[in-house]
Amino acid sequence: MNSNTTEKTGKPTDSARWALASLSLSMLLASLGTSIANVGLPSLTQAFSATFQEVQWVVLAYLLAITTLIVSAGRLGDLTGHRCLLLAGIFLFTVASLLCGVAPTLGMLVGARALQGLGAAVMMALTMAFVGAAVPKEKTGSAMGLLGTMSAIGTALGPSLGGALIAGLGWRAMFLVTVPLGLVVWLLARSHLPADRRQVVVGRPGFDLLGTLLLALTLGAYALAMTLGRGNFGLHNLALLLAAGVGVVLFVLVEMRAAAPLVRLAMFRNPILAAGFATSALVSTVLMATLVVGPFYLSRALGLNPVFVGTIMTVGPLVAALTGVPSGRLVDRFGAQHATVAGLVGIVTGSAVMAALPTGSGIPGYVGPLVVITAGYALFQAANNTAVMSDVHPEQRGTTSGLLNLSRNLGLITGASVMGAVFALGAGATDIMAAPPPAVASGMKITFAVAAGLTVGALLVAVGGRMLAVRTASRVGGG
């Protein structure tokens, strides 16, 4: 295997292209694992004679495993080698997919999904970390755009592929289909990913077990607080949220004293990194509004049947898939900072139009702003990921990639709860399904007005982070 994946001219070699292909397919598998199970929940309730609250843990177990362990996976990759751990993650995901497909009980299925989520956490954390070693720096934007495209394809493909497999072969097929795909990805990665650099380090830092445990418990508590009760906050949610707050304080104290911390808190003094993490969380929160509000608006306010609702809901992932690679090329051409601002402006514009949308505009009036929002998000993702990952030291790529993915996941989890609550408040109804069409339309407008405001906040953070970075650089240069 050729460990040098780029030529001296800066152009990617065939080995680099195959390496990027394996990374892209890894990202597709992880996102497919997220979206394919949702469509199977009704079938699982029948197969196991279980309630919806019980079978939703098939989705939650995967989500919680990714959210709680993705930073730890990145850090472990920095310590043990990115290639070695990524191969192990792909292998674990594949084996867990097989276990999901043959699970005899709901409890075993949930456990297998947690293992599958652990494999996905490794894959998501280390695919972006590997970009710096697999492609030339001047092509980083294009590579990030491709990863975004594959993630969108996996998200869009999941419901339709899962539905077709369930209809033809039963629910087990939606898990078993990822087994041969996982084997192909593992073989590609093993053959073409560059070897880890072997460095002899005296007094090699150990793995921060206490920090890892605290972070996992904290993130788990927060994720459960945001997802249990389906947006209705009760005492359990409040207790979990308080536990998460205490966990954050304890985690910071432990990391300040750790000899080899899981997360180096000094990273957040870098304005580019701090702004990148913050804007990623804010924008992901906004994006969740389209997934939370869209189905209710289309069905209740516009009166569409489920088939049309499902068709229109695929527009967002389809636009993201089509614009991912072009967005990456724009980043390479105009720079990550300019592309970040352009992407955020697109999201603000689309959200503002959606907030002012008259109900009489129908489907075109909804789809038009949705396309603008999604295209802006694709450009922002490619640019922000490039800005954060470009200048990171190789030994910190896994941790930084994990934090970047974590900020996105936390934004999505928060958005599902917060934007859902804003929607219900705007509609003036605790039960959206009982709300009249005008109330649903009003809730949609208020939700996207809030989304536009949050994106303006993200824009200010991005611009402020850039200005602070320039000032810091000028001081260092002048000193």
C-alpha positions, 0 to 999 in steps of 0.5 A: 500500500502506498502511504503517500497519497498525493503527488508533489504537484499537489494533485491527488493520485489514484490512491488518494482518489480511492482513499477518498472513496472509502472515506465517503462511503464510510460517511454514507454508511454512518448517515444511512444507519441514522435514517434507515431505522426510523421508517421501520418503527411501526414494523418493529412495534408489531414484530415485538408486540411493543409500544412506540416508546419502547421501539423508539430506543432502536433509534435513540440507542444509535443516536446516544452512542454517537453523541456520547462517544464521538469525541472519545473516538476521535481522541483515541484515534489521535493516540492509537492511529487513525487508520487502525481505529477507523478500520476497527470502527467499520468492522464493528459497524458491520458486525453490529449490523449483522447482529441487528438483523438477527436479533431475536428480542427487542432488547438485543436489537437495542444493544446491537444498535448501540454497538452500531452507533459506536462504530458509526461514531468512530467512522464519523470522527475519523473520516474528516480527520483523515482528509488532511492525510488523504488529499492535498490541502488546496483540495480540502474544500472539495473533499469536505463537500464530497463528504457532505454529499455522501452524508446527505445521500445516506440521509435521503436514501434511508427512508426510501430504501428501508421502506422498500426492504421492509415491504419486500423482505421484512424489517431485518433486511433494513439492517442486513443490507449494510453488512455487504456494504460495510465489508466493501468499505472495509476492504477499500479502506484497508487497501487505500488509506495511508498508513499511520505515521509511526512515532516513538514517543517517550512517556506517551500520554495515556487515555483520559478515562475519567474525562471520557466517562464524565463527558459520555455521562454528561452528553447522554444526560443532555441527549436524553433530556432533549429527546425523552417525552418527545418535546414535552418537558417534565421533571425527568427532563429537568433532572437530566438537564441539571445533571448535564449542567453539573457534568459540564462543570465537573468535566471542565475541572477534571480536564484542567487538572488532567495530565493528558486531557481528552479535550484540551480546553486551550483549543477553545481559545482559538477563535476560528475553532471556537466560532466553527463549533458554535456556528455548527451547533446553531445552524444545525438547530436551525436546520432541524426546523425544516424536519420538525415543522415541514411534515406538519405544515405540508399535511395540516396547512396545505392538506397534502397526503402522506405520499406527497409529504414524503416526496417533498421532504426528500427535496432537502436531502436531494438538494444537499446531495447535489450541491455538496461537491459544487460547494466544496469547489467554491470553498477551494476557489473563494476561501472558507471564510467567504464561503461560510458567510455566503452560506449563512446569508443563504440560510437567513434569506431562505428562513426569512422568506419562509417566515413571510410566506403566505399560505396561498403560495402552496407547495412552490412557496414552501419548496423555493425557500427550502432549496435556498436554506438547504443549499446555504447549509451545504455551502456552510458545512463544506466551508466551516469544516474546511476552516476548522480542520485545515490548520489543525495539528495531525495529532489533534485531528481526531479530537477536533473532528469529533468535537465538530461532529458533536456540535452538529449532533447537539444542534440537531438534538436541541433543534428537535426539542426547541424548534418543536416547542417554538412551533407548538407555541406559535401554533397555540396548541399542545397537540399540533394534530388538533390545531386548525390549518391557520394556526399551523401556518402561523406556527411555521412562520414564527418558527422560521422567524426564530430560525432566521434570528438564530442564523443571524447570531451564527453569522455574527459569531463567524464574522467576530471569530474571523476578526478576532483571529486576524487581530490575534495574528497581527499582534503575534506578527507585530510582537 
